[in-house]
Amino acid sequence: MINMKDIIKDTKDMKLLYVEDNKDTRESTLLVLQNLFDNIFVAKNGQEGLELFEENSDIDIVITDINMPVKNGFANV
């Protein structure tokens, strides 16, 4: 069985990049993600997400929306 305390212990030191253009979705999802991760980078579109990713090469996990303005979630790195 999966233990939430074990998941939190494993994720707290990881760095997450979260990319979402919808403000309401972004804010509500962040409330959940902040329980799991201490280090979260947030971007409002694919271009911001790509720039944050390039500036922070030690990001462990990326969660991204696909359909966004400026640049979509399929950015070529």
N, C-alpha and C positions, 0 to 999 in steps of 0.2 A: 504494500500500500504506500502511496506517496504521502510524505509528511511535509506539510507546509513549512515547518520550522527548518527542515533540511534544505528546502528549495531556497528560502530566504538566506540561509547561511551561505549557500553556494553562489547566489547572485549578488549579494551586497557589494562585493569588491569588483564586480564586472562593470564595464563602461558601455552604456547603451546610447545609441543614436535613434531618436524617434522622430519621424518625418510625417506630418499630417497637416493639410491645408485647412481643414474644417475646424474652426476655433472650438466649438462645443465638444466635438469628438476628441480633439487634442486635450482639452482641459479635463474631461471626465476620464479619459484613458490614463492621463498622467497621475491622477489620484490613485489609481491601482498600481501603476508602475513604480511610484515612489515608495510603495511598501516593499518592493522587491530589489530596487537598485538605489544606491546612494549617488551614483555618477550618471546623470542623464543629460545628454545634449539634445536640444529640441530645435527643429527647423520647421518653418511654415510652408516650404515648397521644396521641390527637388533640387533647385540650384543651391539654396541655403544648406540643404542636407549634404550635397556633394562637397561644398566648401568646408563644412564642419568635418566631414570624413577625411578630406585631404589634409586638414590642419591637425587632426588627432588620429594618428596612425595606430594608436593602441585601443581603438574602439573594438569591443568584443562582439557586440550584437547590434544589428540594424533592424528596426521595425519601420516599414515605410508604406504609405499609401501608394497606389499605382497611378491613379488619375489625379494629377495636380497641375496647377498653372505653372508657368515659367519653364519647368523641366519635370518630366514625369518620374515615377519611381523606378524606371528601367534605365537609369543613367549609366552610361558606359564609363567605367573607371579605368 
